[in-house]
Amino acid sequence: MTDKKLKKDSKLDVTKAFAELEAITEWFERGEADLDEGLKKYERAAELAEALRIRLEQAENKIVEIQKKHAN
């Protein structure tokens, strides 16, 4: 999944994205020494983090919208 696809996908599976991010973190914590693989994983982690940030922002906006709608 490309960065643009992640950003546009409001149906992002948050659970799977967090799980993948956690797996990447664990890979780094094991101290793997493959620089090229590390760069790929770092880039993927950055993409996931950005997509999750956007998804969280969308959820927060939706909550505010619902609260305003039912404030009366």
PAPA-311650 format. One record per residue: residue number from 0; x, y, z of N, C-alpha, C, O in turn. Coordinates in steps of 0.05 Angstrom, whole numbers. Layout:
BEGIN
<rec nr="NUM" n_xx="X" n_yy="Y" n_zz="Z" ca_xx="X" ca_yy="Y" ca_zz="Z" c_xx="X" c_yy="Y" c_zz="Z" o_xx="X" o_yy="Y" o_zz="Z"/>
...
% end
This chain:
BEGIN
<rec nr="0" n_xx="17" n_yy="-24" n_zz="0" ca_xx="0" ca_yy="0" ca_zz="0" c_xx="18" c_yy="25" c_zz="0" o_xx="36" o_yy="27" o_zz="17"/>
<rec nr="1" n_xx="13" n_yy="42" n_zz="-18" ca_xx="30" ca_yy="66" ca_zz="-20" c_xx="21" c_yy="87" c_zz="0" o_xx="-1" o_yy="86" o_zz="11"/>
<rec nr="2" n_xx="38" n_yy="106" n_zz="4" ca_xx="32" ca_yy="128" ca_zz="22" c_xx="7" c_yy="143" c_zz="14" o_xx="-10" o_yy="148" o_zz="31"/>
<rec nr="3" n_xx="3" n_yy="149" n_zz="-12" ca_xx="-20" ca_yy="163" ca_zz="-21" c_xx="-45" c_yy="146" c_zz="-16" o_xx="-66" o_yy="157" o_zz="-8"/>
<rec nr="4" n_xx="-44" n_yy="120" n_zz="-21" ca_xx="-66" ca_yy="102" ca_zz="-16" c_xx="-74" c_yy="103" c_zz="14" o_xx="-97" o_yy="104" o_zz="20"/>
<rec nr="5" n_xx="-54" n_yy="102" n_zz="31" ca_xx="-59" ca_yy="102" ca_zz="60" c_xx="-73" c_yy="128" c_zz="68" o_xx="-92" o_yy="127" o_zz="84"/>
<rec nr="6" n_xx="-64" n_yy="150" n_zz="58" ca_xx="-75" ca_yy="176" ca_zz="66" c_xx="-104" c_yy="179" c_zz="56" o_xx="-120" o_yy="191" o_zz="71"/>
<rec nr="7" n_xx="-111" n_yy="168" n_zz="34" ca_xx="-138" ca_yy="171" ca_zz="23" c_xx="-157" c_yy="150" c_zz="34" o_xx="-181" o_yy="153" o_zz="31"/>
<rec nr="8" n_xx="-147" n_yy="130" n_zz="46" ca_xx="-163" ca_yy="108" ca_zz="55" c_xx="-175" c_yy="113" c_zz="83" o_xx="-162" o_yy="107" o_zz="103"/>
<rec nr="9" n_xx="-200" n_yy="124" n_zz="84" ca_xx="-212" ca_yy="128" ca_zz="109" c_xx="-222" c_yy="102" c_zz="122" o_xx="-231" o_yy="102" o_zz="145"/>
<rec nr="10" n_xx="-220" n_yy="81" n_zz="107" ca_xx="-228" ca_yy="54" ca_zz="117" c_xx="-204" c_yy="39" c_zz="127" o_xx="-205" o_yy="14" o_zz="129"/>
<rec nr="11" n_xx="-182" n_yy="53" n_zz="132" ca_xx="-158" ca_yy="40" ca_zz="142" c_xx="-164" c_yy="22" c_zz="165" o_xx="-178" o_yy="29" o_zz="184"/>
<rec nr="12" n_xx="-154" n_yy="-3" n_zz="164" ca_xx="-158" ca_yy="-21" ca_zz="186" c_xx="-137" c_yy="-14" c_zz="208" o_xx="-114" o_yy="-22" o_zz="206"/>
<rec nr="13" n_xx="-147" n_yy="1" n_zz="227" ca_xx="-130" ca_yy="12" ca_zz="248" c_xx="-116" c_yy="-11" c_zz="263" o_xx="-92" o_yy="-9" o_zz="269"/>
<rec nr="14" n_xx="-130" n_yy="-32" n_zz="269" ca_xx="-118" ca_yy="-54" ca_zz="284" c_xx="-95" c_yy="-67" c_zz="269" o_xx="-74" o_yy="-72" o_zz="280"/>
<rec nr="15" n_xx="-99" n_yy="-72" n_zz="243" ca_xx="-78" ca_yy="-83" ca_zz="227" c_xx="-54" c_yy="-64" c_zz="224" o_xx="-31" o_yy="-73" o_zz="224"/>
<rec nr="16" n_xx="-60" n_yy="-39" n_zz="221" ca_xx="-39" ca_yy="-19" ca_zz="217" c_xx="-22" c_yy="-17" c_zz="243" o_xx="3" o_yy="-16" o_zz="241"/>
<rec nr="17" n_xx="-35" n_yy="-17" n_zz="266" ca_xx="-20" ca_yy="-17" ca_zz="291" c_xx="-4" c_yy="-42" c_zz="294" o_xx="19" o_yy="-41" o_zz="304"/>
<rec nr="18" n_xx="-15" n_yy="-65" n_zz="287" ca_xx="-1" ca_yy="-90" ca_zz="289" c_xx="24" c_yy="-90" c_zz="271" o_xx="45" o_yy="-100" o_zz="279"/>
<rec nr="19" n_xx="21" n_yy="-80" n_zz="247" ca_xx="44" ca_yy="-79" ca_zz="229" c_xx="65" c_yy="-60" c_zz="240" o_xx="89" o_yy="-66" o_zz="239"/>
<rec nr="20" n_xx="57" n_yy="-37" n_zz="251" ca_xx="76" ca_yy="-18" ca_zz="262" c_xx="90" c_yy="-31" c_zz="286" o_xx="114" o_yy="-27" o_zz="290"/>
<rec nr="21" n_xx="75" n_yy="-46" n_zz="302" ca_xx="88" ca_yy="-60" ca_zz="325" c_xx="108" c_yy="-80" c_zz="316" o_xx="129" o_yy="-83" o_zz="328"/>
<rec nr="22" n_xx="102" n_yy="-95" n_zz="295" ca_xx="120" ca_yy="-115" ca_zz="284" c_xx="146" c_yy="-102" c_zz="274" o_xx="168" o_yy="-113" o_zz="278"/>
<rec nr="23" n_xx="143" n_yy="-79" n_zz="261" ca_xx="167" ca_yy="-64" ca_zz="252" c_xx="184" c_yy="-55" c_zz="276" o_xx="208" o_yy="-58" o_zz="275"/>
<rec nr="24" n_xx="170" n_yy="-45" n_zz="296" ca_xx="185" ca_yy="-37" ca_zz="320" c_xx="200" c_yy="-60" c_zz="333" o_xx="223" o_yy="-57" o_zz="340"/>
<rec nr="25" n_xx="187" n_yy="-83" n_zz="334" ca_xx="200" ca_yy="-107" ca_zz="345" c_xx="224" c_yy="-115" c_zz="329" o_xx="245" o_yy="-123" o_zz="339"/>
<rec nr="26" n_xx="222" n_yy="-112" n_zz="302" ca_xx="244" ca_yy="-119" ca_zz="285" c_xx="268" c_yy="-102" c_zz="291" o_xx="291" o_yy="-111" o_zz="294"/>
<rec nr="27" n_xx="264" n_yy="-75" n_zz="295" ca_xx="285" ca_yy="-57" ca_zz="302" c_xx="297" c_yy="-63" c_zz="329" o_xx="321" o_yy="-62" o_zz="334"/>
<rec nr="28" n_xx="280" n_yy="-71" n_zz="348" ca_xx="289" ca_yy="-77" ca_zz="375" c_xx="306" c_yy="-102" c_zz="376" o_xx="323" o_yy="-104" o_zz="394"/>
<rec nr="29" n_xx="303" n_yy="-120" n_zz="357" ca_xx="320" ca_yy="-144" ca_zz="356" c_xx="348" c_yy="-137" c_zz="346" o_xx="366" o_yy="-153" o_zz="349"/>
<rec nr="30" n_xx="351" n_yy="-113" n_zz="336" ca_xx="378" ca_yy="-105" ca_zz="327" c_xx="387" c_yy="-116" c_zz="301" o_xx="411" o_yy="-121" o_zz="297"/>
<rec nr="31" n_xx="368" n_yy="-121" n_zz="283" ca_xx="376" ca_yy="-131" ca_zz="257" c_xx="395" c_yy="-112" c_zz="244" o_xx="393" o_yy="-88" o_zz="247"/>
<rec nr="32" n_xx="414" n_yy="-123" n_zz="229" ca_xx="436" ca_yy="-106" ca_zz="218" c_xx="433" c_yy="-100" c_zz="188" o_xx="452" o_yy="-89" o_zz="176"/>
<rec nr="33" n_xx="411" n_yy="-107" n_zz="176" ca_xx="408" ca_yy="-103" ca_zz="147" c_xx="399" c_yy="-74" c_zz="142" o_xx="376" o_yy="-67" o_zz="147"/>
<rec nr="34" n_xx="417" n_yy="-58" n_zz="133" ca_xx="412" ca_yy="-29" ca_zz="129" c_xx="389" c_yy="-25" c_zz="109" o_xx="371" o_yy="-9" o_zz="114"/>
<rec nr="35" n_xx="390" n_yy="-38" n_zz="86" ca_xx="370" ca_yy="-34" ca_zz="65" c_xx="342" c_yy="-42" c_zz="75" o_xx="323" o_yy="-28" o_zz="70"/>
<rec nr="36" n_xx="341" n_yy="-65" n_zz="89" ca_xx="315" ca_yy="-73" ca_zz="100" c_xx="306" c_yy="-54" c_zz="121" o_xx="282" o_yy="-48" o_zz="123"/>
<rec nr="37" n_xx="324" n_yy="-44" n_zz="137" ca_xx="318" ca_yy="-24" ca_zz="158" c_xx="306" c_yy="1" c_zz="146" o_xx="287" o_yy="13" o_zz="157"/>
<rec nr="38" n_xx="318" n_yy="10" n_zz="124" ca_xx="307" ca_yy="34" ca_zz="111" c_xx="279" c_yy="30" c_zz="100" o_xx="262" o_yy="48" o_zz="102"/>
<rec nr="39" n_xx="274" n_yy="7" n_zz="88" ca_xx="248" ca_yy="0" ca_zz="78" c_xx="228" c_yy="-1" c_zz="101" o_xx="206" o_yy="10" o_zz="99"/>
<rec nr="40" n_xx="235" n_yy="-13" n_zz="123" ca_xx="218" ca_yy="-16" ca_zz="146" c_xx="212" c_yy="12" c_zz="158" o_xx="190" o_yy="17" o_zz="167"/>
<rec nr="41" n_xx="233" n_yy="28" n_zz="160" ca_xx="230" ca_yy="55" ca_zz="171" c_xx="210" c_yy="71" c_zz="154" o_xx="193" o_yy="85" o_zz="165"/>
<rec nr="42" n_xx="213" n_yy="70" n_zz="128" ca_xx="195" ca_yy="84" ca_zz="110" c_xx="166" c_yy="74" c_zz="113" o_xx="148" o_yy="90" o_zz="114"/>
<rec nr="43" n_xx="163" n_yy="48" n_zz="115" ca_xx="136" ca_yy="37" ca_zz="118" c_xx="124" c_yy="46" c_zz="145" o_xx="101" o_yy="52" o_zz="146"/>
<rec nr="44" n_xx="141" n_yy="46" n_zz="166" ca_xx="131" ca_yy="55" ca_zz="192" c_xx="122" c_yy="84" c_zz="191" o_xx="102" o_yy="91" o_zz="203"/>
<rec nr="45" n_xx="137" n_yy="101" n_zz="177" ca_xx="129" ca_yy="129" ca_zz="174" c_xx="103" c_yy="132" c_zz="159" o_xx="86" o_yy="148" o_zz="167"/>
<rec nr="46" n_xx="99" n_yy="116" n_zz="138" ca_xx="74" ca_yy="116" ca_zz="123" c_xx="51" c_yy="108" c_zz="141" o_xx="30" o_yy="120" o_zz="142"/>
<rec nr="47" n_xx="54" n_yy="86" n_zz="156" ca_xx="34" ca_yy="77" ca_zz="174" c_xx="27" c_yy="97" c_zz="196" o_xx="4" o_yy="102" o_zz="202"/>
<rec nr="48" n_xx="48" n_yy="109" n_zz="208" ca_xx="43" ca_yy="129" ca_zz="229" c_xx="28" c_yy="153" c_zz="218" o_xx="10" o_yy="163" o_zz="231"/>
<rec nr="49" n_xx="34" n_yy="162" n_zz="194" ca_xx="20" ca_yy="184" ca_zz="182" c_xx="-9" c_yy="176" c_zz="176" o_xx="-28" o_yy="192" o_zz="182"/>
<rec nr="50" n_xx="-14" n_yy="153" n_zz="165" ca_xx="-41" ca_yy="144" ca_zz="159" c_xx="-57" c_yy="141" c_zz="185" o_xx="-81" o_yy="148" o_zz="185"/>
<rec nr="51" n_xx="-45" n_yy="131" n_zz="206" ca_xx="-59" ca_yy="129" ca_zz="231" c_xx="-65" c_yy="156" c_zz="243" o_xx="-86" o_yy="160" o_zz="255"/>
<rec nr="52" n_xx="-47" n_yy="175" n_zz="240" ca_xx="-51" ca_yy="202" ca_zz="250" c_xx="-75" c_yy="215" c_zz="235" o_xx="-92" o_yy="227" o_zz="248"/>
<rec nr="53" n_xx="-76" n_yy="211" n_zz="209" ca_xx="-98" ca_yy="222" ca_zz="193" c_xx="-124" c_yy="209" c_zz="201" o_xx="-145" o_yy="222" o_zz="204"/>
<rec nr="54" n_xx="-124" n_yy="183" n_zz="205" ca_xx="-149" ca_yy="168" ca_zz="212" c_xx="-158" c_yy="177" c_zz="240" o_xx="-182" o_yy="181" o_zz="244"/>
<rec nr="55" n_xx="-140" n_yy="181" n_zz="258" ca_xx="-148" ca_yy="191" ca_zz="285" c_xx="-159" c_yy="219" c_zz="283" o_xx="-179" o_yy="225" o_zz="296"/>
<rec nr="56" n_xx="-148" n_yy="236" n_zz="267" ca_xx="-158" ca_yy="263" ca_zz="263" c_xx="-186" c_yy="262" c_zz="251" o_xx="-204" o_yy="277" o_zz="259"/>
<rec nr="57" n_xx="-191" n_yy="244" n_zz="232" ca_xx="-218" ca_yy="241" ca_zz="221" c_xx="-238" c_yy="232" c_zz="242" o_xx="-260" o_yy="242" o_zz="243"/>
<rec nr="58" n_xx="-230" n_yy="214" n_zz="259" ca_xx="-247" ca_yy="204" ca_zz="280" c_xx="-254" c_yy="227" c_zz="300" o_xx="-276" o_yy="230" o_zz="308"/>
<rec nr="59" n_xx="-233" n_yy="242" n_zz="307" ca_xx="-238" ca_yy="265" ca_zz="325" c_xx="-257" c_yy="285" c_zz="313" o_xx="-274" o_yy="295" o_zz="327"/>
<rec nr="60" n_xx="-254" n_yy="291" n_zz="287" ca_xx="-272" ca_yy="310" ca_zz="274" c_xx="-300" c_yy="299" c_zz="274" o_xx="-319" o_yy="314" o_zz="277"/>
<rec nr="61" n_xx="-303" n_yy="273" n_zz="270" ca_xx="-330" ca_yy="261" ca_zz="269" c_xx="-343" c_yy="263" c_zz="297" o_xx="-367" o_yy="268" o_zz="299"/>
<rec nr="62" n_xx="-327" n_yy="259" n_zz="318" ca_xx="-338" ca_yy="261" ca_zz="345" c_xx="-347" c_yy="290" c_zz="351" o_xx="-369" o_yy="294" o_zz="362"/>
<rec nr="63" n_xx="-331" n_yy="309" n_zz="343" ca_xx="-339" ca_yy="338" ca_zz="346" c_xx="-365" c_yy="343" c_zz="331" o_xx="-383" o_yy="356" o_zz="341"/>
<rec nr="64" n_xx="-367" n_yy="333" n_zz="307" ca_xx="-391" ca_yy="337" ca_zz="290" c_xx="-415" c_yy="325" c_zz="304" o_xx="-436" o_yy="337" o_zz="304"/>
<rec nr="65" n_xx="-413" n_yy="301" n_zz="314" ca_xx="-435" ca_yy="288" ca_zz="328" c_xx="-443" c_yy="303" c_zz="353" o_xx="-466" o_yy="307" o_zz="359"/>
<rec nr="66" n_xx="-423" n_yy="312" n_zz="368" ca_xx="-429" ca_yy="328" ca_zz="392" c_xx="-443" c_yy="354" c_zz="386" o_xx="-462" o_yy="361" o_zz="400"/>
<rec nr="67" n_xx="-435" n_yy="367" n_zz="365" ca_xx="-449" ca_yy="392" ca_zz="357" c_xx="-478" c_yy="386" c_zz="348" o_xx="-496" o_yy="401" o_zz="355"/>
<rec nr="68" n_xx="-481" n_yy="364" n_zz="334" ca_xx="-508" ca_yy="357" ca_zz="324" c_xx="-527" c_yy="351" c_zz="347" o_xx="-551" o_yy="357" o_zz="345"/>
<rec nr="69" n_xx="-517" n_yy="340" n_zz="369" ca_xx="-534" ca_yy="332" ca_zz="391" c_xx="-531" c_yy="350" c_zz="416" o_xx="-539" o_yy="342" o_zz="438"/>
<rec nr="70" n_xx="-520" n_yy="373" n_zz="412" ca_xx="-515" ca_yy="392" ca_zz="434" c_xx="-541" c_yy="404" c_zz="445" o_xx="-542" o_yy="412" o_zz="468"/>
<rec nr="71" n_xx="-561" n_yy="405" n_zz="428" ca_xx="-587" ca_yy="418" ca_zz="437" c_xx="-603" c_yy="399" c_zz="452" o_xx="-625" o_yy="406" o_zz="461"/>
% end
